[in-house]
Amino acid sequence: MVSLNRDSARLETAASLMELETIRLDQYLKLVGAVNSGGEAKHRIQNGEVLVNGQVETRRGRKLVSGDRVGFADQLFTVEAESGE
């Protein structure tokens, strides 16, 4: 399961991603509440406003895995694989 390691923001929504080992960059930005829509995510990513592991990423379909760090709008998110309980 993919979740957010940051101030408990929207962790509950990660439950809908049960058993996934990856998540697309555009989906992740929506999940953590960094953008309001998929269209906004697409626009921000394609304009080079998003960093993955310190590098500009312009592919909205980029697969994120546990440990990836996503930077956007002066925020830094860390993708984590959540252990099933």
N, C-alpha and C positions, 0 to 999 in steps of 0.2 A: 504494500500500500504506500502511496506517496503522500507525504504531509509537509507541513511548513514548520520550520524551526524558528519561530519568531512570535513572541508575545501572544500565543494561542489564537492568532487571527485565522478564523475560518477552518480550524482543524476538523470540524465535524463534516464538512463537505468532502473531505478526503475519503470518507467511508464509501462514497459512490465509486471510488476508483480501486475497490478491493482487488487484491492479487495482481495489480499491474506492477511491472518492474520499471516501466518507462512512462513518461508523459510528454506530450508535445509542448513546445515552448508557449504557443499561443494559449493552449488549455491551462497551463500552469499559471500564466499571468492572470487569467480569469479566476482560477481557483483561489489564489491568494488575495484577490481583490485589488490588484495593482491597476487593472483596467475594468471598465464597465461592460464591455462587449467584445465579442470575437472580432468584429470589424475594427474596433479601436486597437486591439492587440495586433492585428495584421498591419495596420497603418504604422504603429509605433515600431514594430520589428523591422518592417521594410525600410523605414526611414533611418535605421541604424541607432535607435535610441535605447536598445537593450544589449546588455553584455552577458555573456555566458563564460564563466571562468576567466573573467578579465578581458575577453575578446569581443568585439562587436559581432553580433549575430543577426543576419538578415533573413534567415530561413525560419519561417513560422512553424514548420514541421519538424524542426530540430528536436530530436529525442533527448530528453533529460533523464539522467539516472541519479541514484542516490549519491550525494556528495557534490553534485554540480552546484555552482553558485551563480545566481541570476541577479544582475544589477539593473535597476530601472528607477528613474526619477529620485535619485538620492536615497534609494532603499536597496538593501542587500538581502536576498532570500537564499536559504540553503535547502536543497531538495534532500529529503531523507526517506529511506525505506523504513516504514513503521512495522514493528514486529506485531504479528497477529496475537490477540489475547483471547 
